[in-house]
Amino acid sequence: MWPDFGWLSAAVETATGWPGVGIIVVYSFLIAFALPGVSEVVLLAPLNLGLGEAGRLTVIILSSAIGKAAGSVFAFHIGQEVKESGPVIRFLRNSRFDVVEWSERRTVEIAQRWGYAGLAVALSVPFFPDTLSIYAFAVLEEDYPKFAAATFAGSVGRLLVTLVGVGTVLSIV
């Protein structure tokens, strides 16, 4: 049903040099609002920038977070338009799984309790598709700069949690 975007993940996994940074930004932008998959794959990019491992990871994390924040703001804009579109919301509400009700309920809980900080924490959960959270939050909120900051922080947090988690597992094994 969905097109295969494995080639894009493969491009990220083999991205090298400064053009590879651009690939990471574009991939992260697309993963935020349209592509299925996980954003953690960017950590596999070899880049080879001559910066050492810490520098390589810093560039990857910041590049990915910038791309994800930009893609999230794009999704946020789409969400602002969708909440004005009655037929789209009606279609989603009448769908088999009522995605809108579930996501609104969860997102409202997070937004009421923690606001944008809650969004950042929710987006920090590794290997969980965050597109639904981004769109659900976008329909409820209206502050572009706070949304961008929360998605940037959540993206950085997600990659750091992944690195710490993988590092911990590898040190145990």
Kinemage of the C-alpha trace (Angstrom):
@kinemage 1
@onewidth
@group {chain A} dominant
@subgroup {mainchain}
@vectorlist {calphas} color= white
{ca met a 1} P 0.000 0.000 0.000
{ca trp a 2} L 2.769 2.462 0.948
{ca pro a 3} L 5.723 3.086 -1.326
{ca asp a 4} L 9.009 1.578 -0.198
{ca phe a 5} L 11.334 4.226 1.213
{ca gly a 6} L 14.074 1.753 2.131
{ca trp a 7} L 16.359 3.490 -0.355
{ca leu a 8} L 16.141 6.655 1.740
{ca ser a 9} L 17.080 4.820 4.942
{ca ala a 10} L 19.961 3.211 3.047
{ca ala a 11} L 21.074 6.664 1.860
{ca val a 12} L 21.141 7.836 5.484
{ca glu a 13} L 23.057 4.758 6.643
{ca thr a 14} L 25.744 5.382 4.034
{ca ala a 15} L 25.715 9.204 4.155
{ca thr a 16} L 29.207 10.596 4.297
{ca gly a 17} L 30.813 14.021 4.249
{ca trp a 18} L 28.940 17.280 4.447
{ca pro a 19} L 26.432 16.202 1.753
{ca gly a 20} L 25.545 13.416 4.193
{ca val a 21} L 24.529 16.066 6.716
{ca gly a 22} L 22.054 17.362 4.128
{ca ile a 23} L 20.691 13.845 3.657
{ca ile a 24} L 20.159 13.576 7.418
{ca val a 25} L 18.324 16.926 7.508
{ca val a 26} L 16.067 15.975 4.575
{ca tyr a 27} L 15.362 12.495 6.002
{ca ser a 28} L 14.515 13.942 9.421
{ca phe a 29} L 12.290 16.588 7.821
{ca leu a 30} L 10.377 13.917 5.905
{ca ile a 31} L 10.122 11.497 8.835
{ca ala a 32} L 8.474 14.217 10.942
{ca phe a 33} L 5.422 14.612 8.768
{ca ala a 34} L 5.152 11.991 6.061
{ca leu a 35} L 7.452 8.968 6.057
{ca pro a 36} L 6.845 5.808 8.015
{ca gly a 37} L 9.862 4.565 9.913
{ca val a 38} L 12.126 5.519 12.758
{ca ser a 39} L 14.334 8.539 13.021
{ca glu a 40} L 17.056 6.755 14.991
{ca val a 41} L 18.546 5.365 11.776
{ca val a 42} L 20.435 8.673 11.418
{ca leu a 43} L 22.789 7.533 14.175
{ca leu a 44} L 24.161 4.935 11.744
{ca ala a 45} L 25.386 7.562 9.251
{ca pro a 46} L 29.200 7.316 9.005
{ca leu a 47} L 29.589 10.972 7.866
{ca asn a 48} L 33.437 10.928 8.090
{ca leu a 49} L 33.780 14.643 8.796
{ca gly a 50} L 37.132 14.415 10.562
{ca leu a 51} L 35.540 15.486 13.862
{ca gly a 52} L 35.958 12.332 15.920
{ca glu a 53} L 33.097 10.223 17.249
{ca ala a 54} L 31.704 12.851 19.647
{ca gly a 55} L 31.784 15.498 16.907
{ca arg a 56} L 30.158 13.148 14.396
{ca leu a 57} L 27.342 12.316 16.811
{ca thr a 58} L 26.856 15.983 17.723
{ca val a 59} L 26.525 16.962 14.058
{ca ile a 60} L 24.115 14.074 13.438
{ca ile a 61} L 21.963 14.888 16.460
{ca leu a 62} L 21.782 18.624 15.746
{ca ser a 63} L 21.193 18.116 12.005
{ca ser a 64} L 18.471 15.594 12.650
{ca ala a 65} L 16.827 17.805 15.280
{ca ile a 66} L 16.839 20.789 12.902
{ca gly a 67} L 15.291 18.686 10.125
{ca lys a 68} L 12.737 17.149 12.486
{ca ala a 69} L 11.789 20.540 13.938
{ca ala a 70} L 11.356 21.990 10.432
{ca gly a 71} L 9.271 19.002 9.346
{ca ser a 72} L 7.229 19.251 12.534
{ca val a 73} L 6.518 22.925 11.906
{ca phe a 74} L 5.377 21.958 8.402
{ca ala a 75} L 3.123 19.297 9.973
{ca phe a 76} L 1.997 21.902 12.505
{ca his a 77} L 0.932 24.175 9.664
{ca ile a 78} L -0.937 21.294 8.018
{ca gly a 79} L -2.594 20.574 11.378
{ca gln a 80} L -3.702 24.190 11.631
{ca glu a 81} L -5.308 23.889 8.197
{ca val a 82} L -6.856 20.483 8.971
{ca lys a 83} L -8.596 21.697 12.105
{ca glu a 84} L -10.398 24.162 9.871
{ca ser a 85} L -11.415 21.336 7.521
{ca gly a 86} L -14.583 19.685 8.785
{ca pro a 87} L -14.663 16.877 6.168
{ca val a 88} L -11.150 15.672 7.068
{ca ile a 89} L -11.912 15.518 10.786
{ca arg a 90} L -15.300 13.853 10.122
{ca phe a 91} L -13.611 11.212 7.946
{ca leu a 92} L -11.012 10.459 10.636
{ca arg a 93} L -13.625 10.377 13.419
{ca asn a 94} L -15.741 7.908 11.412
{ca ser a 95} L -12.785 5.682 10.548
{ca arg a 96} L -12.634 2.190 11.985
{ca phe a 97} L -10.151 3.052 14.739
{ca asp a 98} L -11.151 6.679 15.446
{ca val a 99} L -7.564 7.854 15.432
{ca val a 100} L -8.610 11.422 16.137
{ca glu a 101} L -10.417 10.584 19.383
{ca trp a 102} L -7.569 8.435 20.703
{ca ser a 103} L -4.816 10.879 19.762
{ca glu a 104} L -6.784 13.889 20.960
{ca arg a 105} L -7.473 12.228 24.314
{ca arg a 106} L -3.814 11.295 24.856
{ca thr a 107} L -2.507 14.576 23.517
{ca val a 108} L -4.967 16.624 25.567
{ca glu a 109} L -3.816 14.753 28.680
{ca ile a 110} L -0.174 15.486 27.881
{ca ala a 111} L -0.846 19.094 26.857
{ca gln a 112} L -2.931 19.847 29.938
{ca arg a 113} L -0.468 18.278 32.297
{ca trp a 114} L 2.897 19.304 30.811
{ca gly a 115} L 2.247 21.525 27.772
{ca tyr a 116} L 5.051 21.756 25.262
{ca ala a 117} L 7.439 20.094 27.711
{ca gly a 118} L 5.142 17.059 27.561
{ca leu a 119} L 5.410 17.010 23.791
{ca ala a 120} L 9.208 17.122 24.026
{ca val a 121} L 9.203 14.211 26.501
{ca ala a 122} L 6.753 12.201 24.363
{ca leu a 123} L 8.968 12.707 21.317
{ca ser a 124} L 11.991 11.498 23.298
{ca val a 125} L 10.700 7.919 23.344
{ca pro a 126} L 12.944 5.933 20.976
{ca phe a 127} L 11.529 3.781 18.172
{ca phe a 128} L 7.981 5.109 18.659
{ca pro a 129} L 6.501 6.736 15.559
{ca asp a 130} L 6.077 10.376 16.474
{ca thr a 131} L 4.144 11.609 13.442
{ca leu a 132} L 0.783 10.954 15.127
{ca ser a 133} L 1.818 12.880 18.242
{ca ile a 134} L 3.070 15.757 16.112
{ca tyr a 135} L -0.172 16.015 14.157
{ca ala a 136} L -2.407 15.531 17.190
{ca phe a 137} L -0.566 18.225 19.125
{ca ala a 138} L -0.604 20.476 16.049
{ca val a 139} L -4.382 20.377 15.936
{ca leu a 140} L -4.622 21.474 19.579
{ca glu a 141} L -1.946 24.150 19.815
{ca glu a 142} L -1.155 27.370 17.972
{ca asp a 143} L 2.307 28.588 19.006
{ca tyr a 144} L 4.778 27.871 16.176
{ca pro a 145} L 7.988 28.855 18.035
{ca lys a 146} L 7.140 26.797 21.145
{ca phe a 147} L 6.142 23.867 18.952
{ca ala a 148} L 9.421 24.069 17.019
{ca ala a 149} L 11.430 24.272 20.261
{ca ala a 150} L 9.578 21.295 21.761
{ca thr a 151} L 10.089 19.132 18.679
{ca phe a 152} L 13.764 20.122 18.481
{ca ala a 153} L 14.265 19.222 22.156
{ca gly a 154} L 12.299 15.990 21.741
{ca ser a 155} L 14.405 15.001 18.736
{ca val a 156} L 17.660 15.637 20.578
{ca gly a 157} L 16.305 13.773 23.609
{ca arg a 158} L 15.219 10.813 21.512
{ca leu a 159} L 18.655 10.366 19.944
{ca leu a 160} L 20.454 10.830 23.265
{ca val a 161} L 18.172 8.300 24.982
{ca thr a 162} L 18.834 5.890 22.104
{ca leu a 163} L 22.605 6.359 22.386
{ca val a 164} L 22.570 5.872 26.170
{ca gly a 165} L 20.271 2.859 25.886
{ca val a 166} L 22.296 1.166 23.170
{ca gly a 167} L 25.540 2.003 24.988
{ca thr a 168} L 24.201 0.498 28.201
{ca val a 169} L 23.063 -2.691 26.468
{ca leu a 170} L 26.408 -3.053 24.654
{ca ser a 171} L 28.358 -2.534 27.875
{ca ile a 172} L 26.346 -5.282 29.572
{ca val a 173} L 26.746 -7.713 26.676
